[in-house]
């Protein structure tokens, strides 16, 4: 897979800034929405960007390390929640419906046989999920590349269908632990700063999670900061597939809506592989997970909203979508001082 991403164009920056500044408002009065409108113009390469067919892709995968008790929930919750997605009963289903967002559910590597199911994309890399990174690599380099390539194919298919803005979500018991390890390795922040309670661990559970993740680090003494190596060592198939999808979406000039901590781990990996990916990424919210704040700080990005979410599934991306849509609308529809006959500042 080609991981390169062309930087978003800056050729229209002066015209975009002039257009934004001439709207009937004080300079900078729309705050973060102004930066978002500028980003959209850059990504789409036009003064009048459109955001067509918004879509969220939820990728699910199981983690071998989850069997060691790094989560408050048993591993079978992964496949049970996929069934909930398919039945339309999860939070992401509700929020996607409320905001007219398309939704695709992907089996990236769940340890369960769903059979042929309507609305489920079978992209399974391994029928048993990843191996346990407590003992070795979670996946081989070949499996990582397969997952990333399958993710890229999903993003390209959406682009071919006319989608210009795509968000991502995930499901996988134990994947906050995986995200913590990836974040630690790619930011060099202390491991403790990258670990949170995930699905609701109590103090004893949190201490056990930290001890297990320290064990995972110790089991890789030759540790590398290469993002692809880190992804294979500690990632989940859903995280690897999402990383490939994010990079391919950027290659297709799509706006990429990044959800919370686990999606942030994929975005962090994508940015370490190709820094120009960040031109296309909108970080939708600041998760209640401590590791997500670490990611946002390391990438020097600001999230759109802070609601203390820690659910995953792409819910933060779905909730932020109305703000993204509003930024595009003000750029295209709001009157200028000249067109409205309003006097400018003296």
KABEL-V337891 format. One record per residue. N is the residue number from 1. RES is the residue in one small letter. PSI is psi in whole degrees, 0 to 359 (* if undefined). Layout:
((N	RES	PSI) (N	RES	PSI))
This chain:
((1	x	138) (2	x	118) (3	x	359) (4	x	145) (5	x	130) (6	x	131) (7	x	145) (8	x	143) (9	x	141) (10	x	6) (11	x	331) (12	x	9) (13	x	312) (14	x	316) (15	x	321) (16	x	315) (17	x	321) (18	x	317) (19	x	317) (20	x	315) (21	x	335) (22	x	359) (23	x	157) (24	x	78) (25	x	160) (26	x	154) (27	x	129) (28	x	7) (29	x	339) (30	x	12) (31	x	233) (32	x	334) (33	x	331) (34	x	318) (35	x	323) (36	x	319) (37	x	318) (38	x	316) (39	x	318) (40	x	316) (41	x	321) (42	x	312) (43	x	315) (44	x	350) (45	x	39) (46	x	157) (47	x	348) (48	x	68) (49	x	150) (50	x	148) (51	x	97) (52	x	144) (53	x	58) (54	x	139) (55	x	144) (56	x	132) (57	x	120) (58	x	119) (59	x	134) (60	x	141) (61	x	153) (62	x	153) (63	x	126) (64	x	326) (65	x	342) (66	x	334) (67	x	345) (68	x	357) (69	x	36) (70	x	358) (71	x	158) (72	x	350) (73	x	150) (74	x	159) (75	x	330) (76	x	347) (77	x	333) (78	x	304) (79	x	328) (80	x	322) (81	x	328) (82	x	318) (83	x	322) (84	x	319) (85	x	313) (86	x	330) (87	x	351) (88	x	17) (89	x	359) (90	x	167) (91	x	319) (92	x	325) (93	x	315) (94	x	312) (95	x	324) (96	x	317) (97	x	318) (98	x	334) (99	x	14) (100	x	48) (101	x	132) (102	x	153) (103	x	130) (104	x	133) (105	x	132) (106	x	129) (107	x	101) (108	x	340) (109	x	56) (110	x	139) (111	x	63) (112	x	145) (113	x	107) (114	x	340) (115	x	184) (116	x	120) (117	x	138) (118	x	138) (119	x	8) (120	x	122) (121	x	119) (122	x	100) (123	x	28) (124	x	126) (125	x	321) (126	x	138) (127	x	341) (128	x	9) (129	x	190) (130	x	166) (131	x	174) (132	x	124) (133	x	358) (134	x	340) (135	x	334) (136	x	202) (137	x	140) (138	x	326) (139	x	159) (140	x	165) (141	x	324) (142	x	316) (143	x	319) (144	x	314) (145	x	323) (146	x	314) (147	x	314) (148	x	321) (149	x	318) (150	x	321) (151	x	317) (152	x	321) (153	x	322) (154	x	314) (155	x	318) (156	x	324) (157	x	317) (158	x	317) (159	x	319) (160	x	334) (161	x	355) (162	x	3) (163	x	131) (164	x	357) (165	x	124) (166	x	135) (167	x	163) (168	x	149) (169	x	175) (170	x	163) (171	x	128) (172	x	109) (173	x	128) (174	x	359) (175	x	346) (176	x	328) (177	x	316) (178	x	315) (179	x	324) (180	x	316) (181	x	317) (182	x	316) (183	x	316) (184	x	313) (185	x	326) (186	x	352) (187	x	343) (188	x	18) (189	x	156) (190	x	143) (191	x	319) (192	x	329) (193	x	349) (194	x	1) (195	x	134) (196	x	191) (197	x	355) (198	x	239) (199	x	14) (200	x	39) (201	x	143) (202	x	183) (203	x	318) (204	x	319) (205	x	322) (206	x	319) (207	x	320) (208	x	318) (209	x	315) (210	x	319) (211	x	319) (212	x	322) (213	x	328) (214	x	323) (215	x	319) (216	x	321) (217	x	319) (218	x	333) (219	x	357) (220	x	69) (221	x	334) (222	x	27) (223	x	138) (224	x	153) (225	x	4) (226	x	123) (227	x	325) (228	x	323) (229	x	318) (230	x	320) (231	x	317) (232	x	322) (233	x	314) (234	x	355) (235	x	171) (236	x	161) (237	x	326) (238	x	325) (239	x	318) (240	x	317) (241	x	321) (242	x	321) (243	x	313) (244	x	321) (245	x	319) (246	x	315) (247	x	318) (248	x	323) (249	x	318) (250	x	321) (251	x	330) (252	x	10) (253	x	37) (254	x	149) (255	x	130) (256	x	117) (257	x	117) (258	x	125) (259	x	232) (260	x	225) (261	x	311) (262	x	316) (263	x	326) (264	x	325) (265	x	321) (266	x	318) (267	x	320) (268	x	316) (269	x	315) (270	x	319) (271	x	327) (272	x	329) (273	x	315) (274	x	101) (275	x	332) (276	x	348) (277	x	326) (278	x	338) (279	x	334) (280	x	354) (281	x	133) (282	x	117) (283	x	112) (284	x	324) (285	x	163) (286	x	111) (287	x	158) (288	x	350) (289	x	128) (290	x	323) (291	x	334) (292	x	321) (293	x	323) (294	x	318) (295	x	311) (296	x	319) (297	x	318) (298	x	327) (299	x	352) (300	x	49) (301	x	156) (302	x	130) (303	x	158) (304	x	318) (305	x	157) (306	x	107) (307	x	12) (308	x	36) (309	x	149) (310	x	39) (311	x	326) (312	x	211) (313	x	356) (314	x	11) (315	x	321) (316	x	324) (317	x	318) (318	x	321) (319	x	332) (320	x	343) (321	x	317) (322	x	328) (323	x	320) (324	x	315) (325	x	321) (326	x	322) (327	x	319) (328	x	320) (329	x	318) (330	x	324) (331	x	322) (332	x	333) (333	x	338) (334	x	139) (335	x	154) (336	x	166) (337	x	318) (338	x	312) (339	x	332) (340	x	354) (341	x	33) (342	x	135) (343	x	140) (344	x	172) (345	x	139) (346	x	*))
